[in-house]
C-alpha cells in the first residue's frame, strides 16, 4: 500500500493531469490506462473513471440529417 502512495505522489508532485496526458496518446489511450493501473499508479476507481471518460468522448459517427 505504501508503494502505491509513492507512485500516486509522483503523479501529484509532477502536477500531471491524466485526462489531458492520456488524450495526447491518440488511439493508444486504453493501453496507457491499463499500464497505469497495472503499475499501481492509479486505483481501480480511477481506472473506471478514465475508461468511462474515454468511452463517453470517443469519436462517433453521425447518421441522418
CHARMM internal coordinates of N, CA and C (Angstrom, degrees):
IC EDIT
DIST 1 N 1 CA 1.4544
DIST 1 CA 1 C 1.5332
ANGL 1 N 1 CA 1 C 110.58
DIST 1 C 2 N 1.3049
ANGL 1 CA 1 C 2 N 116.79
DIHE 1 N 1 CA 1 C 2 N -39.89
DIST 2 N 2 CA 1.4656
ANGL 1 C 2 N 2 CA 120.27
DIHE 1 CA 1 C 2 N 2 CA -179.10
DIST 2 CA 2 C 1.5311
ANGL 2 N 2 CA 2 C 110.76
DIHE 1 C 2 N 2 CA 2 C -65.14
DIST 2 C 3 N 1.3286
ANGL 2 CA 2 C 3 N 116.82
DIHE 2 N 2 CA 2 C 3 N -36.21
DIST 3 N 3 CA 1.4619
ANGL 2 C 3 N 3 CA 121.07
DIHE 2 CA 2 C 3 N 3 CA 179.61
DIST 3 CA 3 C 1.5247
ANGL 3 N 3 CA 3 C 110.45
DIHE 2 C 3 N 3 CA 3 C -63.77
DIST 3 C 4 N 1.3438
ANGL 3 CA 3 C 4 N 117.34
DIHE 3 N 3 CA 3 C 4 N -39.49
DIST 4 N 4 CA 1.4598
ANGL 3 C 4 N 4 CA 121.39
DIHE 3 CA 3 C 4 N 4 CA 177.84
DIST 4 CA 4 C 1.5253
ANGL 4 N 4 CA 4 C 110.63
DIHE 3 C 4 N 4 CA 4 C -64.94
DIST 4 C 5 N 1.3207
ANGL 4 CA 4 C 5 N 117.73
DIHE 4 N 4 CA 4 C 5 N -36.57
DIST 5 N 5 CA 1.4625
ANGL 4 C 5 N 5 CA 120.87
DIHE 4 CA 4 C 5 N 5 CA 177.48
DIST 5 CA 5 C 1.5243
ANGL 5 N 5 CA 5 C 110.62
DIHE 4 C 5 N 5 CA 5 C -63.83
DIST 5 C 6 N 1.3175
ANGL 5 CA 5 C 6 N 116.44
DIHE 5 N 5 CA 5 C 6 N -38.73
DIST 6 N 6 CA 1.4675
ANGL 5 C 6 N 6 CA 120.47
DIHE 5 CA 5 C 6 N 6 CA 177.70
DIST 6 CA 6 C 1.5260
ANGL 6 N 6 CA 6 C 110.10
DIHE 5 C 6 N 6 CA 6 C -64.01
DIST 6 C 7 N 1.3276
ANGL 6 CA 6 C 7 N 116.98
DIHE 6 N 6 CA 6 C 7 N -44.11
DIST 7 N 7 CA 1.4534
ANGL 6 C 7 N 7 CA 120.85
DIHE 6 CA 6 C 7 N 7 CA 179.45
DIST 7 CA 7 C 1.5195
ANGL 7 N 7 CA 7 C 111.33
DIHE 6 C 7 N 7 CA 7 C -62.25
DIST 7 C 8 N 1.3372
ANGL 7 CA 7 C 8 N 116.82
DIHE 7 N 7 CA 7 C 8 N -45.46
DIST 8 N 8 CA 1.4577
ANGL 7 C 8 N 8 CA 120.59
DIHE 7 CA 7 C 8 N 8 CA 178.94
DIST 8 CA 8 C 1.5203
ANGL 8 N 8 CA 8 C 109.85
DIHE 7 C 8 N 8 CA 8 C -63.61
DIST 8 C 9 N 1.3246
ANGL 8 CA 8 C 9 N 116.51
DIHE 8 N 8 CA 8 C 9 N -36.49
DIST 9 N 9 CA 1.4549
ANGL 8 C 9 N 9 CA 120.73
DIHE 8 CA 8 C 9 N 9 CA 178.43
DIST 9 CA 9 C 1.5153
ANGL 9 N 9 CA 9 C 111.96
DIHE 8 C 9 N 9 CA 9 C -62.18
DIST 9 C 10 N 1.3357
ANGL 9 CA 9 C 10 N 116.81
DIHE 9 N 9 CA 9 C 10 N -35.13
DIST 10 N 10 CA 1.4631
ANGL 9 C 10 N 10 CA 120.00
DIHE 9 CA 9 C 10 N 10 CA 177.44
DIST 10 CA 10 C 1.5239
ANGL 10 N 10 CA 10 C 111.19
DIHE 9 C 10 N 10 CA 10 C -60.96
DIST 10 C 11 N 1.3285
ANGL 10 CA 10 C 11 N 116.66
DIHE 10 N 10 CA 10 C 11 N -42.50
DIST 11 N 11 CA 1.4665
ANGL 10 C 11 N 11 CA 120.22
DIHE 10 CA 10 C 11 N 11 CA 178.09
DIST 11 CA 11 C 1.5242
ANGL 11 N 11 CA 11 C 110.62
DIHE 10 C 11 N 11 CA 11 C -64.71
DIST 11 C 12 N 1.3214
ANGL 11 CA 11 C 12 N 116.78
DIHE 11 N 11 CA 11 C 12 N -42.86
DIST 12 N 12 CA 1.4554
ANGL 11 C 12 N 12 CA 120.63
DIHE 11 CA 11 C 12 N 12 CA -178.17
DIST 12 CA 12 C 1.5260
ANGL 12 N 12 CA 12 C 111.33
DIHE 11 C 12 N 12 CA 12 C -69.16
DIST 12 C 13 N 1.3214
ANGL 12 CA 12 C 13 N 117.35
DIHE 12 N 12 CA 12 C 13 N -42.06
DIST 13 N 13 CA 1.4636
ANGL 12 C 13 N 13 CA 120.41
DIHE 12 CA 12 C 13 N 13 CA -179.22
DIST 13 CA 13 C 1.5253
ANGL 13 N 13 CA 13 C 112.12
DIHE 12 C 13 N 13 CA 13 C -64.33
DIST 13 C 14 N 1.3064
ANGL 13 CA 13 C 14 N 116.89
DIHE 13 N 13 CA 13 C 14 N -32.01
DIST 14 N 14 CA 1.4634
ANGL 13 C 14 N 14 CA 121.10
DIHE 13 CA 13 C 14 N 14 CA 178.99
DIST 14 CA 14 C 1.5216
ANGL 14 N 14 CA 14 C 111.51
DIHE 13 C 14 N 14 CA 14 C -86.17
DIST 14 C 15 N 1.3390
ANGL 14 CA 14 C 15 N 116.57
DIHE 14 N 14 CA 14 C 15 N -1.13
DIST 15 N 15 CA 1.4642
ANGL 14 C 15 N 15 CA 122.91
DIHE 14 CA 14 C 15 N 15 CA 178.29
DIST 15 CA 15 C 1.5311
ANGL 15 N 15 CA 15 C 110.97
DIHE 14 C 15 N 15 CA 15 C 54.74
DIST 15 C 16 N 1.3292
ANGL 15 CA 15 C 16 N 115.41
DIHE 15 N 15 CA 15 C 16 N 46.56
DIST 16 N 16 CA 1.4659
ANGL 15 C 16 N 16 CA 121.52
DIHE 15 CA 15 C 16 N 16 CA -178.66
DIST 16 CA 16 C 1.5215
ANGL 16 N 16 CA 16 C 109.16
DIHE 15 C 16 N 16 CA 16 C -87.91
DIST 16 C 17 N 1.3181
ANGL 16 CA 16 C 17 N 115.84
DIHE 16 N 16 CA 16 C 17 N 124.83
DIST 17 N 17 CA 1.4580
ANGL 16 C 17 N 17 CA 121.78
DIHE 16 CA 16 C 17 N 17 CA 175.13
DIST 17 CA 17 C 1.5178
ANGL 17 N 17 CA 17 C 106.19
DIHE 16 C 17 N 17 CA 17 C -95.17
DIST 17 C 18 N 1.3355
ANGL 17 CA 17 C 18 N 115.36
DIHE 17 N 17 CA 17 C 18 N 104.99
DIST 18 N 18 CA 1.4655
ANGL 17 C 18 N 18 CA 120.77
DIHE 17 CA 17 C 18 N 18 CA -170.41
DIST 18 CA 18 C 1.5211
ANGL 18 N 18 CA 18 C 113.75
DIHE 17 C 18 N 18 CA 18 C -57.75
DIST 18 C 19 N 1.3208
ANGL 18 CA 18 C 19 N 117.25
DIHE 18 N 18 CA 18 C 19 N -43.74
DIST 19 N 19 CA 1.4674
ANGL 18 C 19 N 19 CA 119.23
DIHE 18 CA 18 C 19 N 19 CA -176.11
DIST 19 CA 19 C 1.5226
ANGL 19 N 19 CA 19 C 110.17
DIHE 18 C 19 N 19 CA 19 C -60.32
DIST 19 C 20 N 1.3290
ANGL 19 CA 19 C 20 N 117.14
DIHE 19 N 19 CA 19 C 20 N -43.30
DIST 20 N 20 CA 1.4606
ANGL 19 C 20 N 20 CA 119.77
DIHE 19 CA 19 C 20 N 20 CA 179.79
DIST 20 CA 20 C 1.5248
ANGL 20 N 20 CA 20 C 111.16
DIHE 19 C 20 N 20 CA 20 C -66.41
DIST 20 C 21 N 1.3101
ANGL 20 CA 20 C 21 N 117.02
DIHE 20 N 20 CA 20 C 21 N -42.35
DIST 21 N 21 CA 1.4661
ANGL 20 C 21 N 21 CA 120.33
DIHE 20 CA 20 C 21 N 21 CA -178.29
DIST 21 CA 21 C 1.5242
ANGL 21 N 21 CA 21 C 110.99
DIHE 20 C 21 N 21 CA 21 C -68.46
DIST 21 C 22 N 1.3268
ANGL 21 CA 21 C 22 N 116.94
DIHE 21 N 21 CA 21 C 22 N -40.29
DIST 22 N 22 CA 1.4633
ANGL 21 C 22 N 22 CA 120.69
DIHE 21 CA 21 C 22 N 22 CA -179.82
DIST 22 CA 22 C 1.5249
ANGL 22 N 22 CA 22 C 110.34
DIHE 21 C 22 N 22 CA 22 C -66.57
DIST 22 C 23 N 1.3383
ANGL 22 CA 22 C 23 N 117.18
DIHE 22 N 22 CA 22 C 23 N -38.51
DIST 23 N 23 CA 1.4674
ANGL 22 C 23 N 23 CA 120.50
DIHE 22 CA 22 C 23 N 23 CA 177.87
DIST 23 CA 23 C 1.5222
ANGL 23 N 23 CA 23 C 111.90
DIHE 22 C 23 N 23 CA 23 C -60.86
DIST 23 C 24 N 1.3160
ANGL 23 CA 23 C 24 N 117.02
DIHE 23 N 23 CA 23 C 24 N -27.99
DIST 24 N 24 CA 1.4623
ANGL 23 C 24 N 24 CA 120.04
DIHE 23 CA 23 C 24 N 24 CA -178.17
DIST 24 CA 24 C 1.5311
ANGL 24 N 24 CA 24 C 112.86
DIHE 23 C 24 N 24 CA 24 C -73.69
DIST 24 C 25 N 1.3329
ANGL 24 CA 24 C 25 N 118.00
DIHE 24 N 24 CA 24 C 25 N -8.49
DIST 25 N 25 CA 1.4569
ANGL 24 C 25 N 25 CA 121.11
DIHE 24 CA 24 C 25 N 25 CA -178.68
DIST 25 CA 25 C 1.5238
ANGL 25 N 25 CA 25 C 113.17
DIHE 24 C 25 N 25 CA 25 C -90.71
DIST 25 C 26 N 1.3112
ANGL 25 CA 25 C 26 N 118.11
DIHE 25 N 25 CA 25 C 26 N 4.02
DIST 26 N 26 CA 1.4628
ANGL 25 C 26 N 26 CA 121.17
DIHE 25 CA 25 C 26 N 26 CA 175.99
DIST 26 CA 26 C 1.5111
ANGL 26 N 26 CA 26 C 113.05
DIHE 25 C 26 N 26 CA 26 C 64.30
DIST 26 C 27 N 1.3334
ANGL 26 CA 26 C 27 N 116.64
DIHE 26 N 26 CA 26 C 27 N -124.02
DIST 27 N 27 CA 1.4637
ANGL 26 C 27 N 27 CA 121.84
DIHE 26 CA 26 C 27 N 27 CA -174.73
DIST 27 CA 27 C 1.5218
ANGL 27 N 27 CA 27 C 113.74
DIHE 26 C 27 N 27 CA 27 C -78.60
DIST 27 C 28 N 1.3086
ANGL 27 CA 27 C 28 N 119.35
DIHE 27 N 27 CA 27 C 28 N -5.18
DIST 28 N 28 CA 1.4634
ANGL 27 C 28 N 28 CA 122.08
DIHE 27 CA 27 C 28 N 28 CA -176.72
DIST 28 CA 28 C 1.5199
ANGL 28 N 28 CA 28 C 113.11
DIHE 27 C 28 N 28 CA 28 C -95.41
DIST 28 C 29 N 1.3210
ANGL 28 CA 28 C 29 N 117.88
DIHE 28 N 28 CA 28 C 29 N 18.64
DIST 29 N 29 CA 1.4646
ANGL 28 C 29 N 29 CA 121.40
DIHE 28 CA 28 C 29 N 29 CA -174.64
DIST 29 CA 29 C 1.5228
ANGL 29 N 29 CA 29 C 112.48
DIHE 28 C 29 N 29 CA 29 C -59.79
DIST 29 C 30 N 1.3189
ANGL 29 CA 29 C 30 N 116.97
DIHE 29 N 29 CA 29 C 30 N -43.41
DIST 30 N 30 CA 1.4628
ANGL 29 C 30 N 30 CA 120.21
DIHE 29 CA 29 C 30 N 30 CA -177.71
DIST 30 CA 30 C 1.5235
ANGL 30 N 30 CA 30 C 110.96
DIHE 29 C 30 N 30 CA 30 C -62.14
DIST 30 C 31 N 1.3222
ANGL 30 CA 30 C 31 N 116.89
DIHE 30 N 30 CA 30 C 31 N -43.65
DIST 31 N 31 CA 1.4610
ANGL 30 C 31 N 31 CA 120.76
DIHE 30 CA 30 C 31 N 31 CA -179.83
DIST 31 CA 31 C 1.5333
ANGL 31 N 31 CA 31 C 110.96
DIHE 30 C 31 N 31 CA 31 C -64.68
DIST 31 C 32 N 1.3195
ANGL 31 CA 31 C 32 N 117.13
DIHE 31 N 31 CA 31 C 32 N -38.35
DIST 32 N 32 CA 1.4613
ANGL 31 C 32 N 32 CA 120.78
DIHE 31 CA 31 C 32 N 32 CA 179.78
DIST 32 CA 32 C 1.5213
ANGL 32 N 32 CA 32 C 110.06
DIHE 31 C 32 N 32 CA 32 C -64.50
DIST 32 C 33 N 1.3365
ANGL 32 CA 32 C 33 N 117.10
DIHE 32 N 32 CA 32 C 33 N -45.62
DIST 33 N 33 CA 1.4684
ANGL 32 C 33 N 33 CA 120.74
DIHE 32 CA 32 C 33 N 33 CA 179.12
DIST 33 CA 33 C 1.5237
ANGL 33 N 33 CA 33 C 110.29
DIHE 32 C 33 N 33 CA 33 C -62.25
DIST 33 C 34 N 1.3286
ANGL 33 CA 33 C 34 N 117.37
DIHE 33 N 33 CA 33 C 34 N -42.53
DIST 34 N 34 CA 1.4618
ANGL 33 C 34 N 34 CA 120.82
DIHE 33 CA 33 C 34 N 34 CA 178.78
DIST 34 CA 34 C 1.5320
ANGL 34 N 34 CA 34 C 111.28
DIHE 33 C 34 N 34 CA 34 C -62.44
DIST 34 C 35 N 1.3214
ANGL 34 CA 34 C 35 N 117.45
DIHE 34 N 34 CA 34 C 35 N -40.89
DIST 35 N 35 CA 1.4644
ANGL 34 C 35 N 35 CA 120.51
DIHE 34 CA 34 C 35 N 35 CA 179.40
DIST 35 CA 35 C 1.5237
ANGL 35 N 35 CA 35 C 111.15
DIHE 34 C 35 N 35 CA 35 C -66.56
DIST 35 C 36 N 1.3216
ANGL 35 CA 35 C 36 N 117.36
DIHE 35 N 35 CA 35 C 36 N -40.60
DIST 36 N 36 CA 1.4670
ANGL 35 C 36 N 36 CA 120.67
DIHE 35 CA 35 C 36 N 36 CA 177.45
DIST 36 CA 36 C 1.5232
ANGL 36 N 36 CA 36 C 110.63
DIHE 35 C 36 N 36 CA 36 C -63.11
DIST 36 C 37 N 1.3285
ANGL 36 CA 36 C 37 N 115.84
DIHE 36 N 36 CA 36 C 37 N -40.28
DIST 37 N 37 CA 1.4574
ANGL 36 C 37 N 37 CA 120.50
DIHE 36 CA 36 C 37 N 37 CA 179.68
DIST 37 CA 37 C 1.5248
ANGL 37 N 37 CA 37 C 111.19
DIHE 36 C 37 N 37 CA 37 C -68.70
DIST 37 C 38 N 1.3270
ANGL 37 CA 37 C 38 N 116.73
DIHE 37 N 37 CA 37 C 38 N -48.53
DIST 38 N 38 CA 1.4652
ANGL 37 C 38 N 38 CA 121.04
DIHE 37 CA 37 C 38 N 38 CA -179.24
DIST 38 CA 38 C 1.5214
ANGL 38 N 38 CA 38 C 112.01
DIHE 37 C 38 N 38 CA 38 C -63.66
DIST 38 C 39 N 1.3222
ANGL 38 CA 38 C 39 N 116.18
DIHE 38 N 38 CA 38 C 39 N -31.12
DIST 39 N 39 CA 1.4580
ANGL 38 C 39 N 39 CA 120.79
DIHE 38 CA 38 C 39 N 39 CA 179.97
DIST 39 CA 39 C 1.5183
ANGL 39 N 39 CA 39 C 113.74
DIHE 38 C 39 N 39 CA 39 C -81.61
DIST 39 C 40 N 1.3322
ANGL 39 CA 39 C 40 N 117.17
DIHE 39 N 39 CA 39 C 40 N -6.28
DIST 40 N 40 CA 1.4536
ANGL 39 C 40 N 40 CA 120.49
DIHE 39 CA 39 C 40 N 40 CA 178.51
DIST 40 CA 40 C 1.5232
ANGL 40 N 40 CA 40 C 114.64
DIHE 39 C 40 N 40 CA 40 C 83.52
DIST 40 C 41 N 1.3267
ANGL 40 CA 40 C 41 N 116.89
DIHE 40 N 40 CA 40 C 41 N 12.91
DIST 41 N 41 CA 1.4646
ANGL 40 C 41 N 41 CA 119.95
DIHE 40 CA 40 C 41 N 41 CA 179.59
DIST 41 CA 41 C 1.5229
ANGL 41 N 41 CA 41 C 112.15
DIHE 40 C 41 N 41 CA 41 C -80.15
DIST 41 C 42 N 1.3343
ANGL 41 CA 41 C 42 N 117.17
DIHE 41 N 41 CA 41 C 42 N -26.17
DIST 42 N 42 CA 1.4558
ANGL 41 C 42 N 42 CA 121.23
DIHE 41 CA 41 C 42 N 42 CA 177.46
DIST 42 CA 42 C 1.5274
ANGL 42 N 42 CA 42 C 108.83
DIHE 41 C 42 N 42 CA 42 C -132.29
DIST 42 C 43 N 1.3221
ANGL 42 CA 42 C 43 N 115.06
DIHE 42 N 42 CA 42 C 43 N 153.12
DIST 43 N 43 CA 1.4670
ANGL 42 C 43 N 43 CA 120.79
DIHE 42 CA 42 C 43 N 43 CA -178.38
DIST 43 CA 43 C 1.5269
ANGL 43 N 43 CA 43 C 110.09
DIHE 42 C 43 N 43 CA 43 C -81.56
DIST 43 C 44 N 1.3231
ANGL 43 CA 43 C 44 N 115.33
DIHE 43 N 43 CA 43 C 44 N 172.77
DIST 44 N 44 CA 1.4668
ANGL 43 C 44 N 44 CA 120.39
DIHE 43 CA 43 C 44 N 44 CA 177.07
DIST 44 CA 44 C 1.5273
ANGL 44 N 44 CA 44 C 110.70
DIHE 43 C 44 N 44 CA 44 C -62.72
DIST 44 C 45 N 1.3293
ANGL 44 CA 44 C 45 N 116.81
DIHE 44 N 44 CA 44 C 45 N -38.97
DIST 45 N 45 CA 1.4645
ANGL 44 C 45 N 45 CA 120.28
DIHE 44 CA 44 C 45 N 45 CA 178.42
DIST 45 CA 45 C 1.5228
ANGL 45 N 45 CA 45 C 111.15
DIHE 44 C 45 N 45 CA 45 C -63.87
DIST 45 C 46 N 1.3167
ANGL 45 CA 45 C 46 N 116.51
DIHE 45 N 45 CA 45 C 46 N -42.77
DIST 46 N 46 CA 1.4645
ANGL 45 C 46 N 46 CA 120.27
DIHE 45 CA 45 C 46 N 46 CA 178.22
DIST 46 CA 46 C 1.5212
ANGL 46 N 46 CA 46 C 110.90
DIHE 45 C 46 N 46 CA 46 C -65.65
DIST 46 C 47 N 1.3176
ANGL 46 CA 46 C 47 N 116.75
DIHE 46 N 46 CA 46 C 47 N -36.89
DIST 47 N 47 CA 1.4661
ANGL 46 C 47 N 47 CA 120.81
DIHE 46 CA 46 C 47 N 47 CA 176.78
DIST 47 CA 47 C 1.5223
ANGL 47 N 47 CA 47 C 110.01
DIHE 46 C 47 N 47 CA 47 C -61.08
DIST 47 C 48 N 1.3339
ANGL 47 CA 47 C 48 N 117.00
DIHE 47 N 47 CA 47 C 48 N -46.32
DIST 48 N 48 CA 1.4668
ANGL 47 C 48 N 48 CA 120.94
DIHE 47 CA 47 C 48 N 48 CA 178.50
DIST 48 CA 48 C 1.5250
ANGL 48 N 48 CA 48 C 111.32
DIHE 47 C 48 N 48 CA 48 C -60.67
DIST 48 C 49 N 1.3246
ANGL 48 CA 48 C 49 N 116.97
DIHE 48 N 48 CA 48 C 49 N -41.98
DIST 49 N 49 CA 1.4609
ANGL 48 C 49 N 49 CA 121.15
DIHE 48 CA 48 C 49 N 49 CA 179.45
DIST 49 CA 49 C 1.5223
ANGL 49 N 49 CA 49 C 110.77
DIHE 48 C 49 N 49 CA 49 C -61.81
DIST 49 C 50 N 1.3322
ANGL 49 CA 49 C 50 N 116.59
DIHE 49 N 49 CA 49 C 50 N -44.90
DIST 50 N 50 CA 1.4613
ANGL 49 C 50 N 50 CA 120.04
DIHE 49 CA 49 C 50 N 50 CA -179.49
DIST 50 CA 50 C 1.5231
ANGL 50 N 50 CA 50 C 112.05
DIHE 49 C 50 N 50 CA 50 C -67.82
DIST 50 C 51 N 1.3360
ANGL 50 CA 50 C 51 N 118.31
DIHE 50 N 50 CA 50 C 51 N -39.12
DIST 51 N 51 CA 1.4636
ANGL 50 C 51 N 51 CA 120.65
DIHE 50 CA 50 C 51 N 51 CA 176.42
DIST 51 CA 51 C 1.5261
ANGL 51 N 51 CA 51 C 110.42
DIHE 50 C 51 N 51 CA 51 C -64.33
DIST 51 C 52 N 1.3432
ANGL 51 CA 51 C 52 N 117.34
DIHE 51 N 51 CA 51 C 52 N -42.14
DIST 52 N 52 CA 1.4703
ANGL 51 C 52 N 52 CA 120.60
DIHE 51 CA 51 C 52 N 52 CA 178.48
DIST 52 CA 52 C 1.5224
ANGL 52 N 52 CA 52 C 110.60
DIHE 51 C 52 N 52 CA 52 C -64.36
DIST 52 C 53 N 1.3279
ANGL 52 CA 52 C 53 N 117.24
DIHE 52 N 52 CA 52 C 53 N -40.99
DIST 53 N 53 CA 1.4663
ANGL 52 C 53 N 53 CA 121.11
DIHE 52 CA 52 C 53 N 53 CA 177.47
DIST 53 CA 53 C 1.5316
ANGL 53 N 53 CA 53 C 109.83
DIHE 52 C 53 N 53 CA 53 C -61.12
DIST 53 C 54 N 1.3288
ANGL 53 CA 53 C 54 N 115.80
DIHE 53 N 53 CA 53 C 54 N -45.36
DIST 54 N 54 CA 1.4615
ANGL 53 C 54 N 54 CA 120.35
DIHE 53 CA 53 C 54 N 54 CA 179.82
DIST 54 CA 54 C 1.5264
ANGL 54 N 54 CA 54 C 110.47
DIHE 53 C 54 N 54 CA 54 C -60.74
DIST 54 C 55 N 1.3358
ANGL 54 CA 54 C 55 N 116.89
DIHE 54 N 54 CA 54 C 55 N -43.58
DIST 55 N 55 CA 1.4638
ANGL 54 C 55 N 55 CA 121.22
DIHE 54 CA 54 C 55 N 55 CA -179.03
DIST 55 CA 55 C 1.5271
ANGL 55 N 55 CA 55 C 110.56
DIHE 54 C 55 N 55 CA 55 C -65.97
DIST 55 C 56 N 1.3138
ANGL 55 CA 55 C 56 N 117.52
DIHE 55 N 55 CA 55 C 56 N -44.49
DIST 56 N 56 CA 1.4643
ANGL 55 C 56 N 56 CA 121.39
DIHE 55 CA 55 C 56 N 56 CA -177.87
DIST 56 CA 56 C 1.5237
ANGL 56 N 56 CA 56 C 112.32
DIHE 55 C 56 N 56 CA 56 C -67.64
DIST 56 C 57 N 1.3238
ANGL 56 CA 56 C 57 N 117.67
DIHE 56 N 56 CA 56 C 57 N -25.34
DIST 57 N 57 CA 1.4607
ANGL 56 C 57 N 57 CA 121.58
DIHE 56 CA 56 C 57 N 57 CA -176.41
DIST 57 CA 57 C 1.5232
ANGL 57 N 57 CA 57 C 112.73
DIHE 56 C 57 N 57 CA 57 C -111.34
DIST 57 C 58 N 1.3193
ANGL 57 CA 57 C 58 N 116.46
DIHE 57 N 57 CA 57 C 58 N 24.03
DIST 58 N 58 CA 1.4616
ANGL 57 C 58 N 58 CA 120.54
DIHE 57 CA 57 C 58 N 58 CA 179.51
DIST 58 CA 58 C 1.5240
ANGL 58 N 58 CA 58 C 109.61
DIHE 57 C 58 N 58 CA 58 C -73.90
DIST 58 C 59 N 1.3053
ANGL 58 CA 58 C 59 N 115.27
DIHE 58 N 58 CA 58 C 59 N 161.07
DIST 59 N 59 CA 1.4659
ANGL 58 C 59 N 59 CA 120.56
DIHE 58 CA 58 C 59 N 59 CA 174.71
DIST 59 CA 59 C 1.5179
ANGL 59 N 59 CA 59 C 107.87
DIHE 58 C 59 N 59 CA 59 C -69.59
DIST 59 C 60 N 1.3133
ANGL 59 CA 59 C 60 N 115.31
DIHE 59 N 59 CA 59 C 60 N 127.42
DIST 60 N 60 CA 1.4653
ANGL 59 C 60 N 60 CA 120.90
DIHE 59 CA 59 C 60 N 60 CA -178.12
DIST 60 CA 60 C 1.5118
ANGL 60 N 60 CA 60 C 108.78
DIHE 59 C 60 N 60 CA 60 C -119.26
DIST 60 C 61 N 1.3250
ANGL 60 CA 60 C 61 N 115.25
DIHE 60 N 60 CA 60 C 61 N 139.20
DIST 61 N 61 CA 1.4536
ANGL 60 C 61 N 61 CA 120.01
DIHE 60 CA 60 C 61 N 61 CA 175.15
DIST 61 CA 61 C 1.5220
ANGL 61 N 61 CA 61 C 107.71
DIHE 60 C 61 N 61 CA 61 C -81.08
DIST 61 C 62 N 1.3100
ANGL 61 CA 61 C 62 N 114.87
DIHE 61 N 61 CA 61 C 62 N 140.54
DIST 62 N 62 CA 1.4650
ANGL 61 C 62 N 62 CA 118.22
DIHE 61 CA 61 C 62 N 62 CA 176.93
DIST 62 CA 62 C 1.5286
ANGL 62 N 62 CA 62 C 108.74
DIHE 61 C 62 N 62 CA 62 C -103.85
DIST 62 C 63 N 1.2893
ANGL 62 CA 62 C 63 N 115.21
DIHE 62 N 62 CA 62 C 63 N 136.90
DIST 63 N 63 CA 1.4514
ANGL 62 C 63 N 63 CA 122.04
DIHE 62 CA 62 C 63 N 63 CA -178.23
DIST 63 CA 63 C 1.5351
ANGL 63 N 63 CA 63 C 108.85
DIHE 62 C 63 N 63 CA 63 C -119.66
DIST 63 C 64 N 1.2786
ANGL 63 CA 63 C 64 N 115.86
DIHE 63 N 63 CA 63 C 64 N 152.36
DIST 64 N 64 CA 1.4630
ANGL 63 C 64 N 64 CA 120.07
DIHE 63 CA 63 C 64 N 64 CA 172.67
DIST 64 CA 64 C 1.4958
ANGL 64 N 64 CA 64 C 113.72
DIHE 63 C 64 N 64 CA 64 C 93.25
DIST 64 C 65 N 1.2956
ANGL 64 CA 64 C 65 N 114.95
DIHE 64 N 64 CA 64 C 65 N -145.14
DIST 65 N 65 CA 1.4507
ANGL 64 C 65 N 65 CA 123.81
DIHE 64 CA 64 C 65 N 65 CA -170.90
DIST 65 CA 65 C 1.4684
ANGL 65 N 65 CA 65 C 109.48
DIHE 64 C 65 N 65 CA 65 C -51.87
END
COOR INIT
IC SEED 1 N 1 CA 1 C
IC BUILD
